[in-house]
Amino acid sequence: MELAANHHGPFIVWPAPGMPALVEGQTPRLRLIAAVDKCDTGSISRWAKQLAFRETLGEVSVPVVVEAAEVLDRDRIDAKVRAFAKLPSARDLALVEIRIGASVPLGPASPSPVKLYDLSMDGAVVRERCVAVFGPTRRRLRLAFVSDLHVASFWDVIGDAAERYDPSLAAEMLHPSRLLDRFIDEANSLWSRDELDLVVLGGDLVEFVHGGFPETHGAASGETNVQAVARALRRLRVPSIAIPGNHDYRAFPWRPRLYGLASVGISAARGRSLLKRAGLWDRWLLRPADLAALRTEDEAGDSALADHLKYLAPATDFEETLHGTRLVFANTGRDLVSRWRSVGWARRGLLIGSLRHCWRHPDSEGFSRQRVARIASSLSSPLGAAVFFHAPLLNASHGDPIERRLDRIEPGDVDNHRSQLAFERRLVRGGMRRGVFFHNPGLLVRALISAGGSVATFSGHGHKAQSIEFDRRTLAVRSVPFGPPHASERVVAMLTAPALGQLPRGGARQPAGYLLATFEDGRLVSVTPRAVDGTVW
């Protein structure tokens, strides 16, 4: 991974477009974390003094005030850049913390709830959409949770082929990039009416990272699909926080023949005809090279997530507090099939069972015990919390209310491995474990039960909006309509968003959309699924 050193200076790792500094107050004081080849804090300070806060999509530019710069100890690396620092291409770089302020107030003007700033130098943007300045402190937070964008240059190829060979199909099919553009228009409209503070991008931002196959990627423009997402977000006036999904770890695409084009509204027969007419079909059902579509490293040996960590968010597990609500972001990892070696012998039976549905409902690897412990620690305060991760805890993919198959969600003894396996098998028998995160669901349930304040979880992955609640005292679980949770201090709301860029799996008809949620004093008070045109269903 090449670190583009803007103006021959350091590369600003944090803040970032998908992990901005969230500042409440008119005159922000914050810190930058930059990657450098040489640790000369004097020259780094001189470089930083040339920076300015430049209003995103505006002309206002305010010089920064540099207070100090110091080298970060690698043994105690900041959580906000931990994942970035582990990349092979970043290990030889030093990380420097630069403390800065603004020379004049930067807060938003009414009715806008927040104003976004780039960091610029000599009029050129150095880091986009990376500082969000909110007005006077509020106790209400309005956020949009948007998952499963599935942006890829591949859909441009399919769309162009449809325009040429089947114009009526071109009008009917979904196009993920266009749906993202429509969502951005909708989000900007909500922002202008003071109805939206934050956008959370909940994973599967791309269909795959590189635009071509292993032998050809980089031969064209060189732009990855992650960079295309970052470019599309430049129009978004609301700060965004991004976490990865399993597709964000996929380095390369399938061959066109193997694509499930039904996900964008193209039937199998019509898709086969289109691919043949466009010269994108081949006669081979399977090739050994097809496994490259599950590769999670690029040709240089870097994680396919490197682009996400560079252009969007330098960490995948972190937390923020905004308007009285604790926001916890967690990474459910890669496709389980590509990580089968990580599955212990006791769970091999569960892994083998998941192979029956992994083509349409892939499980992701999930959480280690250490990562669940960090989530539990984040939830230990009395502050109400929202927890965001891509693959859901439960997936009632059968369509029945969950209580018909699972009446209680008893996680068992978290310190007893046999008890944990029994809980996981019980969930499988109840039909709740298709297209979910694989490791340690019981530990996460226990962390949610033990949270110090009210808690709600937000996931995607299943391409279908679902709302499930469980009572933290009785452990009774049920499917409920979207809306305010019942007895919110006792109930954990587990919310799954529809896909923004694709149709639901399994033939269910829901429009492409997202979830719009409101929190007050950390408590979820409303949540509604919305189509990209703003329609509520």
MARFI-561515 format. One record per residue (C-alpha): residue in one letter; x negated, y, z. Coordinates in Angstrom, 2 decimals, decimal comma, always signed. Each point is the difference from the previous one (the first is absolute). Last residue first. Layout:
('A' (X Y Z))
...
END
This chain:
('W' (+42,62 +1,23 +5,07))
('V' (-1,25 +3,59 +0,22))
('T' (-0,70 +1,80 -3,31))
('G' (-3,12 +2,18 +0,01))
('D' (-0,91 -0,70 -3,65))
('V' (-2,69 -2,46 +1,13))
('A' (+2,66 -2,07 +1,76))
('R' (+0,37 +0,40 +3,73))
('P' (+0,01 -2,42 +2,92))
('T' (+1,06 +1,75 +3,22))
('V' (-1,53 +0,27 +3,45))
('S' (+1,26 +1,91 +3,01))
('V' (-0,81 +0,74 +3,65))
('L' (-3,36 -1,75 +0,40))
('R' (-1,38 +1,11 +3,33))
('G' (-3,39 +1,76 +0,30))
('D' (+1,43 +3,22 +1,42))
('E' (+2,33 +0,10 -2,99))
('F' (-0,71 -2,24 -2,99))
('T' (+1,61 +0,18 -3,44))
('A' (-0,38 -2,59 -2,75))
('L' (+0,33 +0,02 -3,80))
('L' (-0,61 -3,44 -1,51))
('Y' (-1,00 -0,50 -3,65))
('G' (+1,39 -0,69 -3,45))
('A' (+0,34 -2,16 -3,08))
('P' (+3,64 -1,02 -0,18))
('Q' (+1,19 -3,24 +1,56))
('R' (+1,20 -2,98 -1,98))
('A' (-1,03 -3,34 +1,45))
('G' (-1,46 -2,28 -2,69))
('G' (-2,48 -1,89 +2,16))
('R' (-2,57 +2,73 +0,40))
('P' (+1,16 +3,59 +0,28))
('L' (-0,76 +2,32 -2,94))
('Q' (-3,26 +1,90 -0,36))
('G' (-1,64 +3,40 +0,51))
('L' (+1,54 +1,40 +3,18))
('A' (+0,58 -3,37 +1,62))
('P' (+2,68 -0,12 +2,67))
('A' (-1,11 +0,65 +3,55))
('T' (+0,01 -2,46 +2,89))
('L' (+1,01 +1,23 +3,45))
('M' (-0,54 -1,79 +3,30))
('A' (+1,82 +1,97 +2,73))
('V' (-1,09 -1,02 +3,49))
('V' (+2,88 +0,40 +2,45))
('R' (-0,10 +0,88 +3,67))
('E' (-0,72 +3,74 -0,19))
('S' (+2,13 +0,24 -3,16))
('A' (+3,24 -1,23 +1,51))
('H' (+1,24 -0,60 -3,59))
('P' (-2,26 +1,26 -2,74))
('P' (+1,18 +2,96 -2,11))
('G' (+0,84 -1,01 -3,57))
('F' (-0,66 -2,84 -2,40))
('P' (+2,47 -2,83 +0,47))
('V' (-0,96 -2,75 +2,45))
('S' (-1,57 -3,46 -0,20))
('R' (-0,31 -1,64 +3,39))
('V' (-2,47 -1,12 +2,68))
('A' (+0,55 -0,79 +3,68))
('L' (-3,23 +0,33 +2,00))
('T' (+2,12 +0,60 +3,16))
('R' (-2,22 +2,76 +1,36))
('R' (-1,74 +1,46 -3,08))
('D' (+3,16 -0,28 -2,08))
('F' (-0,73 -0,74 -3,64))
('E' (+1,00 +1,99 -3,04))
('I' (-0,12 -0,71 -3,73))
('S' (+0,50 +2,41 -2,91))
('Q' (-0,79 -1,16 -3,52))
('A' (-0,77 +1,76 -3,29))
('K' (-1,34 -2,38 -2,65))
('H' (-3,31 +0,09 -1,88))
('G' (-1,39 -2,58 +2,48))
('H' (-3,33 +1,78 +0,46))
('G' (+1,26 +2,90 +2,14))
('S' (-0,40 +0,65 +3,70))
('F' (+1,05 +2,50 +2,68))
('T' (+0,10 -0,80 +3,72))
('A' (+1,93 +1,83 +2,71))
('V' (-0,96 +0,59 +3,64))
('S' (+1,47 +1,58 +3,13))
('G' (-2,51 +0,57 +2,77))
('G' (-2,61 -1,95 +2,00))
('A' (-0,19 -2,85 -2,49))
('S' (+0,14 -3,46 +1,61))
('I' (+2,64 -1,45 -2,35))
('L' (-1,87 +1,33 -3,04))
('A' (-3,28 -1,55 +1,17))
('R' (+1,80 -3,31 +0,66))
('V' (+1,40 +0,03 -3,53))
('L' (-3,50 +0,71 -1,34))
('L' (-1,43 -2,97 +1,86))
('G' (+2,77 -2,25 -1,28))
('P' (-0,63 +1,03 -3,62))
('N' (-3,64 -1,13 +0,37))
('H' (-1,25 -0,67 -3,54))
('F' (+2,19 -0,24 -3,09))
('F' (+1,34 +3,40 -1,00))
('V' (+3,30 -0,37 -1,84))
('G' (+1,19 -1,10 -3,44))
('R' (+2,05 -2,94 +1,14))
('R' (+0,00 -0,53 +3,76))
('M' (+3,55 +0,55 +1,24))
('G' (+1,63 -3,19 -1,33))
('G' (+1,04 -1,17 +3,46))
('R' (-2,26 -3,04 -0,29))
('V' (-2,93 +2,35 -0,71))
('L' (+0,82 +2,10 +3,08))
('R' (+0,07 -3,13 +2,17))
('R' (-3,35 -1,06 -1,47))
('E' (-1,52 +3,35 +1,02))
('F' (+1,35 -0,30 +3,55))
('A' (-1,35 -3,55 +0,36))
('L' (-3,39 +1,17 -1,27))
('Q' (-0,10 +2,72 +2,66))
('S' (+0,90 -2,47 +2,75))
('R' (-2,78 -2,35 -1,13))
('H' (-2,52 +2,85 +0,09))
('N' (+0,91 +1,00 +3,55))
('D' (-1,17 +3,49 +0,97))
('V' (+2,92 +1,71 -1,72))
('D' (+2,50 -2,17 +1,85))
('G' (+3,17 -0,13 -2,04))
('P' (+1,20 +2,53 -2,58))
('E' (+3,72 -0,39 +0,76))
('I' (+1,79 +1,59 -2,97))
('R' (+3,57 -1,09 +0,70))
('D' (+3,04 -0,88 -2,13))
('L' (-1,81 -1,24 -3,09))
('R' (+1,96 -1,54 -2,88))
('R' (+3,37 +1,72 +0,14))
('E' (-1,60 +2,89 +1,92))
('I' (-1,98 +1,03 -3,10))
('P' (+3,05 +1,05 -1,93))
('D' (-0,02 -2,11 -3,18))
('G' (-1,90 +1,17 -3,11))
('H' (-2,46 -2,91 -0,14))
('S' (-2,92 +2,47 -0,02))
('A' (+0,44 +0,76 +3,71))
('N' (-3,62 +1,15 +0,20))
('L' (-1,64 +0,30 +3,41))
('L' (-3,23 +1,70 +1,10))
('P' (-0,22 +2,02 -3,17))
('A' (-2,97 +0,36 -2,41))
('H' (-1,16 +3,61 -0,36))
('F' (-0,58 +1,40 +3,48))
('F' (+1,34 +3,11 +1,75))
('V' (+0,72 +0,33 +3,72))
('A' (+2,21 +2,86 +1,22))
('A' (-0,37 +1,03 +3,63))
('G' (+1,73 +1,59 +2,96))
('L' (-2,42 +1,37 +2,58))
('P' (+0,00 -1,94 +3,27))
('S' (-3,59 -1,13 -0,71))
('S' (-0,80 -3,69 -0,61))
('L' (+0,77 +0,04 -3,73))
('S' (-3,55 +0,82 -1,12))
('S' (-1,34 -2,68 +2,36))
('A' (+2,38 -2,55 -1,51))
('I' (-1,23 +0,94 -3,49))
('R' (-3,59 -0,46 +1,14))
('A' (+0,85 -3,41 +1,50))
('V' (+1,68 -0,98 -3,28))
('R' (-3,29 +0,84 -1,73))
('Q' (-2,03 -2,13 +2,38))
('R' (+2,36 -2,94 -0,35))
('S' (-0,42 +0,09 -3,77))
('F' (+2,82 +1,33 -2,14))
('G' (+1,57 -1,03 -3,29))
('E' (-1,30 -2,06 -2,93))
('S' (+2,66 +1,06 -2,47))
('D' (+2,83 -2,29 -1,06))
('P' (+0,99 -0,08 -3,65))
('H' (+3,75 -0,11 -0,80))
('R' (+0,37 -0,67 -3,72))
('W' (-3,12 -2,09 -0,65))
('C' (-0,44 -0,79 +3,70))
('H' (+3,30 -1,90 +0,20))
('R' (-1,02 -3,64 +0,04))
('L' (-3,52 +0,87 +1,16))
('S' (+1,40 +1,10 +3,38))
('G' (+0,40 -3,61 +1,13))
('I' (-3,70 -0,64 -0,59))
('L' (-0,87 +2,99 +2,19))
('L' (+2,36 -1,12 +2,77))
('G' (-1,59 -3,45 -0,07))
('R' (-3,47 +1,57 +0,09))
('R' (+0,93 +1,86 +3,21))
('A' (-1,68 -2,37 +2,45))
('W' (-3,01 -0,28 -2,28))
('G' (-0,76 +3,70 +0,20))
('V' (+0,83 +2,32 -2,90))
('S' (-2,89 +2,32 -0,95))
('R' (-1,04 -2,33 -2,84))
('W' (+3,36 +0,61 -1,66))
('R' (-0,86 +3,66 -0,61))
('S' (+0,87 +0,20 -3,72))
('V' (+3,22 -1,91 +0,71))
('L' (+0,80 +2,36 +2,90))
('D' (+0,12 +3,01 -2,29))
('R' (-1,98 +2,81 +1,61))
('G' (+0,40 +1,96 +3,19))
('T' (+2,78 +0,97 +2,41))
('N' (-1,56 +3,43 +0,61))
('A' (+1,29 +2,06 +2,93))
('F' (+1,12 +3,62 +0,44))
('V' (+1,33 +1,23 +3,35))
('L' (+1,90 +3,31 +0,15))
('R' (+0,73 +1,31 +3,50))
('T' (+2,89 +2,47 -0,09))
('G' (+0,17 +3,35 +1,83))
('H' (-0,22 +2,19 -3,11))
('L' (-3,01 -1,91 -1,35))
('T' (-2,30 -2,50 +1,66))
('E' (-2,46 -1,97 -2,11))
('E' (-1,23 -3,58 -0,14))
('F' (-2,53 -2,12 -1,84))
('D' (-0,47 -3,32 -1,77))
('T' (-0,80 +0,14 -3,74))
('A' (-2,79 +2,58 +0,03))
('P' (-1,54 +2,25 -2,67))
('A' (+3,40 +1,02 -1,45))
('L' (+0,79 +1,03 -3,58))
('Y' (-2,95 +0,45 -2,35))
('K' (-2,86 -1,85 +1,69))
('L' (+1,74 -2,63 +2,11))
('H' (+2,57 -0,70 -2,71))
('D' (-2,75 -0,25 -2,60))
('A' (-1,93 -2,40 +2,22))
('L' (+3,03 -2,28 +0,44))
('A' (-1,29 -2,23 -2,81))
('S' (-2,71 -0,85 +2,50))
('D' (-3,47 +0,57 -1,36))
('G' (-1,93 -2,86 -1,60))
('A' (-1,12 +2,00 -3,03))
('E' (+2,35 -1,92 -2,31))
('D' (+3,01 +0,83 +2,15))
('E' (+1,19 -1,80 +3,10))
('T' (+3,49 -1,18 +0,96))
('R' (+0,42 -2,51 -2,79))
('L' (+3,56 -1,24 -0,36))
('A' (+0,33 +0,98 -3,66))
('A' (-3,38 -1,66 -0,63))
('L' (+1,85 -3,29 +0,52))
('D' (+1,18 +0,35 -3,59))
('A' (-3,54 -0,81 -1,16))
('P' (+0,73 -3,72 +0,36))
('R' (+2,71 +0,39 -2,67))
('L' (+3,69 -0,78 +0,29))
('L' (+3,00 +0,18 -2,33))
('W' (-2,22 +0,49 -3,02))
('R' (+1,88 +0,94 -3,17))
('D' (-0,84 +3,69 +0,05))
('W' (+2,24 +3,03 +0,12))
('L' (-1,09 +3,65 -0,15))
('G' (+0,26 +0,44 -3,79))
('A' (+2,81 +2,56 +0,32))
('R' (+2,53 -2,25 -1,72))
('K' (-0,97 -2,91 +2,25))
('L' (+0,14 +2,10 +3,16))
('L' (+3,45 +1,35 -0,89))
('S' (+1,44 -3,42 -0,82))
('R' (-1,34 -1,47 +3,24))
('G' (+1,41 +2,94 +1,95))
('R' (+3,41 -0,38 -1,59))
('A' (+0,13 -3,67 +0,87))
('A' (-1,26 +0,48 +3,57))
('S' (+2,31 +2,95 +0,70))
('I' (-1,46 +3,52 +0,33))
('G' (+1,19 +2,11 +2,97))
('V' (-3,29 +1,19 +1,48))
('S' (-0,44 -2,96 +2,37))
('A' (+1,44 -2,25 -2,72))
('L' (-3,35 +0,50 -1,74))
('G' (-1,44 -2,78 +2,13))
('Y' (-3,42 +0,18 -1,58))
('L' (-1,70 -3,21 -1,12))
('R' (+0,07 +0,75 -3,73))
('P' (-1,55 +3,43 +0,58))
('R' (-3,17 -1,63 +1,41))
('W' (-0,16 +0,67 +3,71))
('P' (-1,63 +3,20 +1,15))
('F' (-3,29 +0,65 +1,86))
('A' (-1,27 +1,08 +3,42))
('R' (+2,88 -1,03 +2,23))
('Y' (-0,51 +1,59 +3,44))
('D' (+2,59 +2,74 -0,59))
('H' (+2,42 -2,78 -0,95))
('N' (-0,05 -1,30 +3,60))
('G' (+1,08 +3,34 +1,41))
('P' (-2,06 +3,01 +1,02))
('I' (+0,90 +2,92 +2,29))
('A' (+0,48 +3,58 -1,18))
('I' (+0,87 +3,18 +1,89))
('S' (+1,52 +2,88 -1,95))
('P' (+0,31 +3,72 +0,70))
('V' (+2,96 +1,61 -1,82))
('R' (-0,51 +2,25 -3,02))
('L' (-0,43 -2,93 -2,40))
('R' (-1,30 +1,12 -3,40))
('R' (-3,52 -1,33 +0,64))
('L' (+1,57 -3,35 +0,86))
('A' (-0,07 -1,10 -3,65))
('R' (-3,81 +0,33 -0,07))
('A' (-0,38 -2,14 +3,13))
('V' (+2,22 -2,66 -1,56))
('A' (-2,08 +0,06 -3,20))
('Q' (-3,17 -0,27 +2,10))
('V' (+1,40 -3,18 +1,52))
('N' (+0,76 -1,30 -3,51))
('T' (-3,67 +0,29 -0,85))
('E' (-1,45 +2,61 -2,31))
('G' (-2,97 -1,23 -2,04))
('S' (+1,44 +1,42 -3,20))
('A' (-0,64 -3,16 -1,99))
('A' (-2,75 -2,55 +0,64))
('G' (+0,44 +0,15 +3,76))
('H' (+1,68 -3,34 +0,08))
('T' (-0,79 -2,15 -3,03))
('E' (-1,53 -3,28 +1,22))
('P' (+1,92 +0,07 +3,28))
('F' (+3,37 +0,72 -1,70))
('G' (+1,28 +3,53 -0,42))
('G' (+1,48 +2,97 +1,87))
('H' (-1,69 -0,70 +3,31))
('V' (+1,93 +0,12 +3,29))
('F' (+3,03 -2,26 -0,31))
('E' (+3,77 +0,68 +0,10))
('V' (-0,76 +3,23 +1,84))
('L' (+1,41 +1,68 +3,09))
('D' (+0,76 -3,44 +1,36))
('G' (+0,06 +1,65 +3,42))
('G' (+2,24 +2,12 +2,23))
('L' (-0,54 +3,52 -1,25))
('V' (+1,14 +2,17 +2,92))
('V' (+1,34 +3,44 -0,96))
('L' (+0,17 +2,76 +2,62))
('D' (+1,95 +3,06 +1,10))
('L' (+3,25 -0,16 -2,00))
('E' (+3,28 +1,94 +0,31))
('D' (-1,27 +3,60 +0,03))
('R' (+1,96 +0,77 -3,18))
('S' (-3,18 +0,36 -2,11))
('W' (-1,26 -3,26 +1,46))
('L' (+3,13 -1,89 -1,11))
('S' (-0,49 +1,31 -3,55))
('N' (-3,69 -0,95 +0,07))
('A' (+0,97 -3,51 +1,09))
('E' (+2,50 -0,33 -2,88))
('D' (-2,54 +1,18 -2,59))
('I' (-2,59 -2,37 +1,48))
('F' (+2,53 -2,83 -0,21))
('R' (+0,58 +0,74 -3,67))
('D' (-3,74 -0,09 -0,69))
('L' (-0,27 -3,32 +1,83))
('L' (+2,86 -1,35 -2,13))
('R' (-1,86 +1,13 -3,11))
('S' (-3,14 -1,84 +1,11))
('P' (+1,98 -3,18 +0,81))
('H' (+1,80 -0,19 -3,39))
('L' (+3,30 -1,84 +0,28))
('M' (+1,48 -1,52 -3,12))
('E' (+3,29 +1,12 -1,56))
('A' (-1,05 +2,75 -2,43))
('A' (-3,01 -1,98 -1,23))
('L' (+2,30 -3,01 -0,45))
('S' (+2,18 +2,02 -2,40))
('P' (-3,13 +1,01 -1,91))
('D' (-1,10 -3,61 -0,66))
('Y' (-3,10 -0,19 -2,23))
('R' (-1,69 +3,41 +0,19))
('E' (+1,38 +1,44 +3,25))
('A' (-0,23 -3,48 +1,57))
('A' (-3,67 -0,27 -0,92))
('D' (-0,68 +3,47 +1,47))
('G' (+1,77 -0,98 +3,22))
('I' (-1,95 -3,25 +0,26))
('V' (-3,34 +1,77 -0,50))
('D' (+0,99 +2,77 +2,44))
('W' (+1,01 -2,72 +2,47))
('F' (-3,53 -1,43 -0,21))
('S' (-1,43 +3,38 +1,03))
('A' (+1,12 -0,92 +3,48))
('V' (+2,16 +1,42 +2,81))
('H' (+1,57 -2,68 +2,20))
('L' (+1,86 +2,59 +2,18))
('D' (+0,79 -2,64 +2,61))
('S' (+0,84 +2,18 +3,01))
('V' (+1,30 +3,47 +0,81))
('F' (+0,85 +1,01 +3,57))
('A' (+1,31 +3,56 +0,03))
('L' (-0,46 +1,92 +3,24))
('R' (+1,94 +2,48 +2,10))
('L' (-1,48 +0,80 +3,41))
('R' (+1,85 +1,92 +2,72))
('R' (-1,64 +1,18 +3,22))
('R' (-1,48 +3,08 -1,60))
('T' (-3,26 +1,88 +0,53))
('P' (-0,13 +3,34 -1,80))
('G' (-0,97 -0,34 -3,68))
('F' (-1,86 -2,92 -1,50))
('V' (-3,37 +0,12 -1,76))
('A' (-0,86 -3,01 -2,16))
('V' (-3,66 -0,33 -1,04))
('C' (-1,10 -2,60 -2,58))
('R' (+2,02 +0,75 -3,09))
('E' (-3,06 -0,31 -2,26))
('R' (-3,67 -0,08 +1,00))
('V' (-2,67 +2,03 -1,87))
('V' (+2,34 +2,14 -2,11))
('A' (-1,81 +2,61 -2,11))
('G' (+0,27 +3,75 +0,73))
('D' (-3,62 +0,35 +1,11))
('M' (+0,63 -2,75 +2,55))
('S' (+3,36 -1,50 +0,88))
('L' (+1,69 -1,91 +2,81))
('D' (+3,61 -0,52 -0,97))
('Y' (+2,84 +1,35 +2,11))
('L' (+3,57 -1,05 +0,68))
('K' (+2,61 +2,13 +1,73))
('V' (+2,62 -1,46 +2,31))
('P' (+3,62 +0,55 +1,07))
('S' (+0,88 +2,37 -2,88))
('P' (+2,90 +2,27 +0,99))
('S' (-1,85 +2,10 +1,09))
('A' (-3,65 +0,78 -0,75))
('P' (-2,60 -2,66 +0,68))
('G' (-3,01 +0,42 +2,32))
('L' (-3,46 +1,08 -1,23))
('P' (-1,16 +2,63 +2,50))
('V' (-3,34 +1,70 -0,87))
('S' (-3,69 -1,05 +0,15))
('A' (+0,84 -3,68 +0,10))
('G' (-1,87 -2,51 +2,16))
('I' (-2,74 -2,57 -0,45))
('R' (-1,75 -2,85 +1,80))
('I' (-2,23 -2,08 -2,27))
('E' (-0,47 -3,70 +0,84))
('V' (-2,72 -1,75 -1,99))
('L' (-0,05 -3,54 -1,34))
('A' (-3,26 -1,36 -1,41))
('L' (+0,04 -2,08 -3,16))
('D' (-1,68 -3,39 -0,37))
('R' (+3,16 -1,89 +0,94))
('A' (+2,21 +1,81 -2,50))
('S' (-0,41 -2,24 -3,04))
('P' (+0,45 -3,13 +2,10))
('L' (+3,30 +1,37 +1,36))
('K' (+0,07 -0,11 +3,80))
('A' (-0,12 +3,79 +0,39))
('F' (+3,25 +0,37 -1,97))
('A' (+1,82 -2,33 +2,40))
('R' (-1,21 +1,92 +3,06))
('V' (+0,69 +3,48 -1,32))
('K' (+2,87 +1,14 +2,25))
('A' (-1,08 -2,35 +2,78))
('D' (-3,16 +2,06 +0,54))
('I' (-3,17 -2,03 +0,07))
('R' (-1,42 -1,00 +3,32))
('D' (-2,88 -2,21 -1,08))
('R' (-0,53 +2,17 -3,07))
('D' (-0,71 +3,03 +2,20))
('L' (+1,36 +3,11 -1,71))
('V' (-2,42 +2,74 -1,07))
('E' (+0,85 +3,48 +1,23))
('A' (+1,34 +3,24 -1,45))
('A' (+1,22 +3,11 +1,82))
('E' (+2,36 +3,01 -0,13))
('V' (+0,54 +0,61 -3,70))
('V' (+2,64 +2,66 -0,78))
('V' (+1,93 -0,78 -3,16))
('P' (+0,81 +2,55 -2,68))
('V' (+3,69 +0,51 -0,91))
('S' (+1,36 -0,47 -3,54))
('V' (+3,56 +0,84 -1,07))
('E' (+0,66 -0,91 -3,66))
('G' (+2,57 -2,76 +0,28))
('L' (+0,68 -3,60 -1,01))
('T' (-1,82 -1,08 +3,18))
('E' (-1,04 +3,08 +1,99))
('R' (-3,78 +0,28 +0,01))
('F' (-1,86 -0,38 +3,28))
('A' (-3,56 +1,04 -0,76))
('L' (-3,42 -1,63 -0,03))
('Q' (-3,29 +1,88 -0,50))
('K' (-0,78 -0,19 +3,72))
('A' (+0,07 -3,82 -0,33))
('W' (-3,12 +0,01 -2,19))
('R' (-1,94 +2,10 +2,52))
('S' (+1,12 -2,36 +2,75))
('I' (-1,17 -3,01 -2,03))
('S' (-3,35 +1,69 -0,63))
('G' (-0,51 +0,42 +3,74))
('T' (+1,34 -3,45 +0,86))
('D' (-2,67 -1,69 -2,13))
('C' (+1,00 -3,65 +0,06))
('K' (-0,76 -1,10 -3,56))
('D' (+2,22 -1,96 -2,39))
('V' (+3,24 +1,52 +1,28))
('A' (+3,52 -1,12 +0,88))
('A' (+2,24 +2,65 +1,56))
('I' (+2,35 -0,01 +2,97))
('L' (+1,83 +3,31 +0,35))
('R' (+1,21 +1,41 +3,26))
('L' (+2,93 +2,19 +0,90))
('R' (+1,00 +3,36 +1,33))
('P' (+3,17 +1,28 -1,58))
('T' (+1,32 +3,54 +0,42))
('Q' (+3,81 +0,11 -0,22))
('G' (+0,88 -3,02 +2,10))
('E' (+0,61 -3,72 -0,41))
('V' (-2,76 -1,65 -2,03))
('L' (+0,28 -3,33 -1,80))
('A' (-3,41 -0,73 -1,56))
('P' (+0,81 -1,98 -3,12))
('M' (-0,10 -3,77 -0,50))
('G' (+1,27 -0,71 -3,51))
('P' (-1,52 +3,11 -1,57))
('A' (-3,11 -0,23 +2,21))
('P' (-1,39 +1,48 +3,21))
('W' (-2,40 -1,77 +0,21))
('V' (-2,60 -1,35 -2,44))
('I' (-1,28 +3,34 -1,24))
('F' (-2,88 -0,83 -2,36))
('P' (-3,08 +2,06 +0,83))
('G' (-1,49 +2,55 -2,40))
('H' (-1,03 +0,11 -3,64))
('H' (+2,94 +2,33 -0,69))
('N' (+2,32 -2,96 +0,64))
('A' (-1,91 -3,19 +0,64))
('A' (+1,97 -2,65 -1,85))
('L' (-0,63 -3,08 +2,07))
('E' (-0,59 -2,78 -2,49))
('M' (+1,43 -3,34 +1,02))
END
